[in-house]
Amino acid sequence: MLIARISRLSLSDVRQVAAICFLQVLTACALRYVGLPTLRRGAIGLRRVARSMAGGSEARAIWALEASRRILPGLSTCLTRALVAELVLASPHRSVMLTIGIRRGERARIEAHAWVHRDGRVLVGGPSASAYVPLISWDAPAA
């Protein structure tokens, strides 16, 4: 099924999804060894390389991030996608905000969600972001 879907994509789309998946795997591994603030600061130097790897327009990068959820189930969490989105979509001229929010879920459990937005528009993290109370927001670190 996955191979059938991939065969319908252009080579450019496959390359873009592969790059986004690679960046998410790196991000997920890094999150296990360094704290979130350290990871975000360290990623600044990789922003230009990440943008050239992910290539394409903002809309295609967002599409590739959403597609990666099905390719990397369990690894492609909202936080890893948000961190990669921040890395790929932020630029000196167009900043993005990474926000982590919480809500009370079933049986009064606290649930968290991460999303990236710009100018009041959620880019990555979907419509469910509005169900969460923002806990912390960060501007993308300057490159």
C-alpha positions in Angstrom: 0.0 0.0 0.0 2.8 2.5 0.9 4.7 1.5 -2.2 1.7 2.1 -4.3 1.3 5.6 -2.9 5.0 6.3 -3.3 4.9 5.2 -7.0 2.2 7.8 -7.7 4.5 10.6 -6.4 6.9 12.6 -8.5 10.6 12.1 -7.8 10.7 15.6 -6.3 7.9 14.7 -3.9 9.6 11.5 -2.9 12.9 13.4 -2.3 11.1 16.0 -0.2 9.3 13.4 2.0 12.5 11.4 2.4 14.3 14.6 3.6 11.6 15.5 6.0 11.6 11.9 7.4 15.4 12.0 7.8 15.2 15.3 9.6 12.5 13.9 11.9 14.5 10.8 12.7 17.5 13.0 13.6 15.3 15.3 15.7 13.7 12.4 17.6 17.1 10.9 18.4 18.5 14.3 19.5 15.5 14.9 21.8 16.5 11.7 23.6 20.0 13.1 24.4 19.7 16.8 24.8 17.0 19.1 26.2 14.6 21.0 24.0 16.2 24.5 24.4 19.6 23.0 23.6 18.3 21.2 20.5 16.6 24.3 19.2 19.7 26.4 19.6 21.9 23.8 18.1 19.6 23.5 15.1 20.1 27.1 14.1 23.3 26.3 12.2 21.5 23.5 10.3 18.6 25.7 9.1 20.0 26.5 5.7 21.0 22.9 5.0 17.6 21.6 6.2 15.8 24.1 4.0 17.8 23.1 1.0 17.3 19.4 1.8 13.5 19.8 2.2 13.3 22.1 -0.8 10.2 23.3 -2.4 7.6 25.8 -1.3 6.2 26.3 2.1 3.0 24.4 1.1 4.9 21.4 -0.1 7.1 21.3 3.0 3.9 21.3 5.1 2.4 18.6 2.9 5.6 16.5 3.4 5.5 17.0 7.1 1.9 15.8 7.3 2.7 12.8 4.9 5.6 11.8 7.2 3.1 11.0 10.0 1.9 7.9 8.0 5.5 6.8 7.2 6.9 7.2 10.7 4.1 6.2 13.0 5.2 6.5 16.6 8.3 8.5 15.7 6.6 11.4 14.0 5.1 13.0 17.0 3.6 16.5 17.0 6.8 17.8 18.8 9.2 16.3 16.2 7.1 17.6 13.3 6.9 21.0 15.0 10.6 21.2 15.5 11.3 20.2 11.9 8.7 22.7 10.7 10.4 25.4 12.7 13.8 24.4 11.2 12.5 24.3 7.6 9.9 27.1 7.5 11.5 29.8 9.6 13.7 32.4 7.9 15.2 35.7 8.9 12.4 37.4 6.9 9.5 35.1 7.9 9.6 34.0 11.5 7.4 31.2 13.0 6.2 30.4 16.5 6.5 27.0 18.1 3.8 26.5 20.8 3.2 23.7 23.2 -0.2 23.6 24.8 -2.1 21.4 27.2 -5.7 20.2 27.8 -7.5 17.9 30.1 -8.3 14.7 28.2 -10.3 11.6 29.1 -10.3 10.6 32.8 -8.8 14.1 33.6 -5.4 13.2 32.1 -3.3 16.1 31.0 -2.5 15.9 27.3 0.1 18.0 25.4 0.4 19.1 21.8 2.9 21.1 19.8 2.2 23.2 16.7 3.9 25.8 14.6 2.1 29.0 13.5 2.7 32.3 11.7 0.6 35.4 11.7 -2.3 33.6 13.5 -2.3 30.7 11.0 -1.4 27.1 12.2 1.1 25.7 9.7 1.8 22.4 11.3 -0.2 20.8 14.1 -3.6 21.1 12.6 -7.0 22.2 13.7 -6.7 20.4 17.0 -4.3 23.1 18.2 -7.3 25.3 19.1 -8.4 22.7 21.7 -5.2 23.3 23.7 -4.4 26.1 26.1 -0.9 27.5 25.1 1.6 26.8 27.8 4.7 28.2 26.1 5.5 29.8 22.8 8.9 30.4 21.2 9.9 32.5 18.2 12.2 30.6 15.9 15.8 31.3 17.0 17.5 33.8 14.7 19.8 32.2 12.1 
